[in-house]
Amino acid sequence: MKTIRIGSGAGYSGDRIEPAVELAQKGEIDYLVFECLAERTIAIAQRARLADPEAGYDPLLEARMRAVLGLCHDKGIRIISNMGAANPQAAARKVLLIAQELNIPGLRVAAVSGDEVLGDLLDGDYPIQETGAPARTMRDVLISANAYIGAEPIVEALARGADVVITGRVADPSLFLAPQIHEFGWAPDDWDRLGKGTLVGHLLECAGQVTGGYFADPGVKDVPGLARLGFPIGEVSEDGSAVITKVPGSGGRVCEATLKEQILYEVHDPRAYLTPDVTADFSGVTVRGIGPDRVAVSGATGRARPETLKASVGFVDGYIGEGQISYAGPAALARGQLAAEIVRERFEIIGLKARELRFDLIGVNAILGDTFSAPAAPAEVRLRVAGRTATMAEAKRIGAEVETLYTNGPASGGGAVQSARQIVAMLSALIPRARVSPRVDIFTSEDL
C-alpha cells in the first residue's frame, strides 16, 4: 500500500526555520507544508498590500524559501504554504526570484487565490456570526474578508506540476489534506478518507505543538530538547491510516498524550469538525504508541462538507495605548499599587476618553485577578496600564501618563515603556460556497 511522508515546517507566521531545514535534510519527506496564516495576520497583510501592490505576503517567506528551496528541489520535495496571505501572486513571483538567485532551474510555482469575499459581504445580507448584524453595517471599519477555501485548488496545482504551491486563506488542515488527495486519488466525496486525512492535517498544522511544544510542563509532562524541538512528520497510507513521528535525534517528544491534546485543540465539536472539505468526525479516534516517538492514529471518519464557507472578517476596532513601569525591593507591591492609583486619578484629571481600561500588577493580578493569592511581599512588581480608545492621539496619552511616574510617582520606578497601536480585530461570517471561486495560476521563470 502506497505511503507518503508529509513534514510540518511551521505552525505560525513567526515560527522557527531550523526545524523545517532539518525535515528537508533528514526527514525523507515527500511534502513540506508551512502553515503560517492566523486570522488576524491576513487582515494586516491586506493593509500592507493596499500600501504596496507587491506586498501583503508573509514577511518570513524569503527567509524560509532561501533556507529550504534548494534542498527541496534536490530531493524532489514539494512545498505547500499559505504564506501568500493577501497576495499569493506576488509571493509566487518572489519565490521564483529566489530560485533564480539560487540557480534552481525549471521551478513551477502555483498561486492559489480567490478567497477574498469582502465585496460579497458588503453587497449581500450576510450576518456577522458574533453579533447577528449584517456585515454591510460595518462598511466604514472593515479591512478584509477572506473565506476559508479547501484542498481542491491545491490538488489542481499539484496535478499541473507545481513544485511550490502558495495560497492565501486556506483552511489549515486542507494544506495537508491536498497532497493526500493528489497522491492517493481520493474522490472529492470520499468522506471517510477525507475525514481521516483531515485528522492528519489537524495533527500536523501546529507543528511543534504535537512534538511537545505548548505541551511541556516541568515535573508533570517533561519534554527533552525543547531548544531544538523537532517538527512532526505524518506517514500516511492510502487507506488514511497514519503514524505521527519526527526526525530521529531531534528535540521534543511524540507520544499518545501530545496527540490527544492536539486532537482537541481548537475543535468545538469532535463529532462535527467543520472544514471546507468535509465534516470530520474525531469522536472515534484512537491513538497508540508503536515505538519511540511513533504514534499510530486511526478511527476518524467524515460526512458531507458544509454548504457554506466561514469567512474571517477583519476590522478596525479602535486603538490600544499602553504603559509599563517596574518597582523592586522593600514595599514593591505597595509602591506599584500607589502608582496605579496615581495614574487612575490622572486619567480623571486630564479627561481621558477610553472605552476600556486595565490596571495590572504583573505577577500579582494581571492574569488571575483577585482569584489568586499573590505573595504578600513580592520582591518586584511591574505595573501595566492599558486602554482602548477611539483615536490614536488618545491612546498615546495612556503610556505618557505612566512614563511621568519616573519623577512624579513612587520611589525607584524604572524600565518605563509606552506604546500605542491600532487594533485589528476579527469576526466571522458564513458565505455560500457557490459565491467563492478559487483560482490557480502557474508561474515559471518566463513570467519574471
N, C-alpha and C positions, 0 to 999 in steps of 0.2 A: 504494500500500500504506500502510495506517494506521501512524503512528508516534506514540509518546508520549515525553515527557521527564520523567525522574524525577531529582530532586535529593536528594543525601545531606546532611542537615542536621546530623548529629552522628555520631561514631564511638564515643563512650563517654559515660558519665554527666556528666563534668565538662568536656566539650568546649566550644570557643569558640562563642559565639552569633552573632557578626557574620557569619560565612560563610553561615549559614542565611538571615539577613536579605538578604544580597547575592543569594542564589539566588532568593528570593521577589521581590526588586525587579527583577533584571536577567536572570534565568536562563531566562525564558519556559518555566517548567516546568509540568507538569500535576499532579505529586505532589511533596510534600516529606516525606521519611522521616527520622525521628530514631531511630537505633539507640543506645540508652543503657543497656543492661542486661547487665552482666557476670555471671559465675557467682556470685561472692561477693556481689554487690550485692543480689540478691533475698533471700538469707538474712538480710542485715542489715535489709532492708526488712520482712521478716516479723516480726522482733523489734520494729520500730517500730510496726507495726500492732497487735501484741499490747498495746502500751502505750497506743495511741490508735487507736480504730476508724476515724478519718478520716485517719490517716497511713499510711505504707507505700508511697507512690509517690515518684517521682524528685524530689529536692529542688530541681532546676532547672526543673521543669515550669512553674511560674508564670512565671519569667523568660523562658523560651523562648516560651511562648504569648503573653505580653504583647508580645514583640518581633515575632512573625510572624503572629499570628491575624488582625489587621485587614488586613494586606497580602494574605494568602492568601484571605481572604473576598472582598476586592475583585477579585482576579484569578481567582477560581474554582479556586484550587489546593487540592487535598485533602491533608490531613495524616494520616500514619500513624506511630505510635510505640509502642515498648514501655515508655514511661515510666510506665505503670501499675504496673510492678513487682509488689508483693504486694497492691495494692489498686486495680485498674483502675476499679472503680465510683466510688470516692472521687475518683480522678484525673479521671474524666469529669465529675463534678459540679463539680470545681474549674475545669475548662475552661469550663463553662457560666457559672459565676460571673464569670470573667474576661471572657467575651463580653458578659455583661450590663453590666459596668462600662465596657466599651469601646463600648457601644451597637451591638453586632453582632446583628442580629435573625435569628430563624429558624434558628439553628445546630442541627444534629443531630450528636450525639456518641455514638459507639458504644464500649462497653466489652466487651472480649473476655477472658473468664475461663475457668476450668475446668482450668487447668494444674496446680493443686495436687494432689499424689498422696501426701502423707505418710501419710494414713490407710491407703491401699492397701499401701504398703511395710511398714507396721507390722503389718498384718493378714495379709500374704501371706508367701511364701517366696522373695522376690526377692533375689538376692545382690548385694552391693557389687562392682562390677567390679574395683576395685583390690585387694580382699582376698579375695574369694570367700565371705566370711561373710554370712549373711542380714542384711538391713538391720534387722530387728527386734531383733537383738542389740545394736544401738546406741541403743535406745529412750531411754536416760537422757540422751544428749547430742545427739540430733537436733533441729535447729531447723526445717528445711524440706525439702521435696522437691517439685520443680516439673518437670513434663515439658515438653520442647520440642515445642510443637504447631506446626502448619504454616500454610499460607496460607489454607486453606478458610474458617475463620471470618471472616477479614478480607475475603475475597471476598464472603461473605454480607453483612457490614456495609456494604460499598460498594454492593452491589446494593439494599440497603434505604435508600440515600440518605444515608449518613453523610458528613458533611463532615470530621469528625475521627474517627480510629479509635485508641483507646488500648488496648493489650494488656498482658498480663503476659508470662510466659516463652514467647515465640515464637522459633523459630529465626531467626537474623539474616537470612539471605538470603530467608526467607519473607516478611519485611516488604516486600521489593522485588518479589518474585515475584507477590504478591497483585494489585497494580494491573495487571500484565501479563495475568494470567488474566482479570481483570474486563474490561479494555478489549478484549482480543482474542478472548474467548470460548473460550480453550483448554480442552479436555476434561481432567478430573482424571486420566486415564490416557494423556494425550499425552506420553509420557515424553521423547520427543526435544525437544519445545518446553519442557517443564518443566525439562529439563536445561540448555537454553540460557538460560532465564530465571533459573535458579539461579546460573549463572555471572555474569550481570549483577548479581544481588544480592550475590554474594560479592565482586565488584569494588567495589561501592559501600558495603558495610556498614561499613567502617572509615574512611569519609570521607576526611580529609586524607592517609591513607597512600597512596592511589592518585594523589594530585596532588603528591607529593614529600615529604610529611611521613614521618618514620621512614626514608625512602629516602636523604635527603641525607647526603653525606659530602664535606666540603670538599676540593677538588682532585681528587676521584675521580668523584663524582656531584654536581655543583653544581646547586643549585636556587635560582632567584631569588625574592625576595619572601616568604620564609617567615614573616615577621612578620604578613603579611596574606594567608596561604595561602587560596586559593580551594578550595571543596569540589566534588566531582565531580558531573557530570550524565551520566546514561545516556540516550542516544537509542535507543529500542528499537522495532524494526519487528515487524509481525505475524508474520513468519516466524521471529522470535527473533534475527535479526541485530542487532548493536548497535554504537554508537560511544560511546566514553567521552571526555568533554570537560569544560570548566569555563567559567565566565563570562569572556569576553574582558577582558583587563586586570587580572584578579585575580592574586595571587601564586601561586607554585608552578609545577608542570610536569607535563604529561601526555605520556608517551612510552611506547614499547614496553617499556622496562625497568621503569618504575613498574608497569605492568600485570602483567608477568611475575612480579615479586616478590609482588604482592598475590595472584595466582592461586595461588601455592604457600603463602601464609600460612595456617597452621593447617589445612592439608589433609594428612592422614596418607597417603591413597592417592588420587592424582589419577584413577585409573580407577574408584574406588568412593567418592565423597564422599557419605556417608550423611546425608540430611536427612529430615524428616517428609514431604516432598512427593515425593521422587524420589531414586533412587540416581544421582547425577550422575557423568558421565564427562568429565573435563577433559583426558584424555591426548592428544586430537587437536586441542586448541585452538591456533589461530594468532592472532597479533596483528600489526597492520600500520598503521604511521603513514600517515595520509592528509592531513595538514595540520598547521599549528601547533596543538599541544595538542588534537589529534583523532586517536584511535586506534581502528581498527575491530577487533572481536574476533569470531571465528567458530570453529566446529568442535566446540563442546560438544554432548553428547547425554546420554541417560539411559536408565534401565531401571526396572523396578518398584520402588516405595518399600519400605522395610523394614516388617516386620510388628510391630516393637517401636519404642518411642519411648525416647530417652535422657532420664533424669531427673537433674537436678543436685540433689545431696543435701548440705545444709548442716548442719554440726555444730560443737559447741564442742570445740576441741582445745587446751584449757589457756589459758595466758596468756604474754605476752611482756613482759619487763622490759628496759629499755634505758637506757644512759647513754653520753654522749659528752663529750669534752674535747679541746682543741687545745693543741699546742705549736709554737712557731715560733722561728726564729733558730738560732744555733750549737748543734749536737748535738740538734736537734729529734727526730731519729729515735731516738737513744739514750734521751732522756727519755720519749718515747712508749712505747718498749719496757719501760723500767723501770716506768712507770705500769701497764702491762698485767700485769707480774709482781706488783706490789703488790696489784692487785685480785684476781688469781687466788689469791694467798695469803690475802687477806682472806676470800674465799668459804669457804676451808677452816676458817679460824678461827671464823667465825660459823655454820658448818654449813649453808650454803645448800643447799636441796634443788632441784636443777634437772635436768631431763631432757636438756637440751642447752645448751651454752654456745659462744659465739663471741667471739674477741678479734681485732678487725681494726684495722689502721692504714690508714685511708682514704688512697688514693693510693699505697700501698706494697704491700699484700697483700689488700685487702678483697674483690676480685673474682677475681683470677687466682691468688691464693695464692702458693706458692713457685715456681710455674712462670714467674713474671715477674721479670725482673731490674730491681728498682727502683733509682733513683739512690742512690748510696752516702751522700750527704749532702743529703737534701731540705731545702728551706728551711722547710717546715712539714708537720706531720702532724696527723691527728685520730684519736684513739683512740675506737673504738666497741666497747662491750661489750654483748652481748645474750644473753638466756637464755630458755628455755621452761620454765615451771613449772606446777604443778598448781593453785596458788591465786594470787589477786591480791596477797595480802599478801606472798608470797614473791617475786613478780615485782617489787614495789616496792623490795625490798632491793637489787636489782641496780643500778639507777640511783643509789640513795642512796650506795652504796659508791664509785661513780665520782665523784660530786659531792664526796665528802670528800677527794679528791685536791687540791682547791683549797689546803688548808692542811696536808695530810698526805702529799703526794706530791712529785714533782719540781718544780723551779723553773718559775715562769711559766706554769702551766696556766691556760687561760681558755676562756670560752664553753661552760661545762658546762651540759648539759641532761639531763633524765631523763624517762622516761615508762613507763607500764605499761598494757597493754590486753588485753582478751580476744581470743583468736584464733578467728575464724570460718573454718573450713576447708571444702573441698569434696571430695566424692567423687561417684561416678556409679553409676547402676543402669539396667537396662533393664526396661521395663514393657510388657505387651501393649497395642497400640493400642486395643483394644476397652475397656480399663479407663479411658480418658481421654475425657471428653465436654466439648468446648469449648462455651461459651455466649456468645451475643451479646445484649447489652442496649442499646437505643437510648434516649438521654436527650435531652430538649428542655427549654426554659425552663420548661415546665409542671411539670417534676419538681423544681424548686427550691423 
